[in-house]
Amino acid sequence: MNASLRDQHPEPSGAAELREQVVQGLRAATKTLAPKFFYDDRGAALFERICEQPEYYLTRAELEILTTRGSDIAAVIGPEITTMSAVMSRSLSCEAM
């Protein structure tokens, strides 16, 4: 009897939940896909290092906006932002508390 591919290669823990998030995002009228699906731990750490470079002005500009308007932004969208870098997300989360 031939075993199915699923039997030979069981899903990693949490795979069903991640798959459901992808399916929901792609079935929505406005398609979305969380950035967490694009970066592994190493890629996320590299992106954080890029954001710290002097040539990468976007992070500083965004942090300036969060510093001056963070409480207004947090009041509208809440403390949990998954599309921003960890530094900016922490900054906005602090504003929301």
C-alpha positions in Angstrom: 0.0 0.0 0.0 1.4 3.4 -1.0 1.5 6.0 1.8 0.4 9.5 0.9 2.8 12.4 0.6 1.3 13.8 3.8 2.0 10.6 5.7 5.6 10.7 4.6 6.1 14.4 5.3 3.9 15.6 8.2 3.3 19.3 8.5 5.4 21.3 10.9 3.7 22.6 14.0 1.6 25.7 13.2 1.6 25.1 9.4 -2.2 24.8 9.2 -2.7 28.2 11.0 -0.2 29.9 8.7 -1.8 28.3 5.6 -5.2 29.6 6.8 -3.8 33.1 7.2 -2.4 33.1 3.7 -5.7 31.7 2.2 -7.8 34.3 4.0 -5.5 37.1 2.9 -5.5 36.0 -0.7 -9.3 35.4 -0.8 -10.1 38.9 0.6 -11.4 41.6 -1.8 -8.2 43.5 -1.1 -5.5 40.9 -1.3 -3.1 41.0 1.7 -0.1 38.9 2.8 1.6 39.5 6.1 5.3 40.4 5.8 6.2 37.6 8.2 5.8 35.3 5.2 8.6 37.0 3.4 11.3 37.0 6.1 12.8 34.2 8.1 14.6 35.1 11.4 17.9 35.8 9.6 16.1 38.0 7.0 14.3 39.9 9.6 17.6 40.6 11.5 19.2 41.7 8.3 16.4 44.1 7.6 16.7 45.6 11.1 20.4 46.1 10.4 19.7 47.8 7.1 17.2 50.1 8.9 20.0 51.3 11.2 22.3 52.4 8.3 22.7 56.1 7.8 21.8 55.8 4.1 18.4 54.3 4.9 16.6 57.5 5.8 13.1 55.9 5.7 13.4 54.5 9.2 14.4 57.8 10.7 11.6 59.6 8.9 9.0 57.1 10.1 10.3 57.3 13.6 10.1 61.1 13.5 6.4 60.7 12.5 5.8 58.2 15.2 7.5 60.4 17.8 5.4 63.4 16.9 2.1 61.7 16.0 2.4 58.2 17.5 -0.4 58.6 20.1 -2.8 59.8 17.4 -1.8 56.9 15.1 -2.1 54.3 17.9 -5.6 55.7 18.9 -6.8 55.0 15.4 -5.1 51.7 14.5 -4.2 50.1 17.8 -0.9 48.8 19.2 -0.3 45.8 17.0 1.5 46.6 13.7 2.9 43.7 11.8 4.0 45.5 8.7 6.6 47.7 10.3 10.0 46.9 11.5 10.3 45.8 15.1 11.8 49.1 16.2 8.8 51.1 14.8 6.3 48.6 16.0 7.8 48.8 19.5 7.7 52.6 19.4 4.0 52.6 18.3 3.1 49.9 20.9 4.6 52.1 23.6 2.5 55.0 22.4 -0.7 52.9 22.6 -0.1 51.9 26.2 
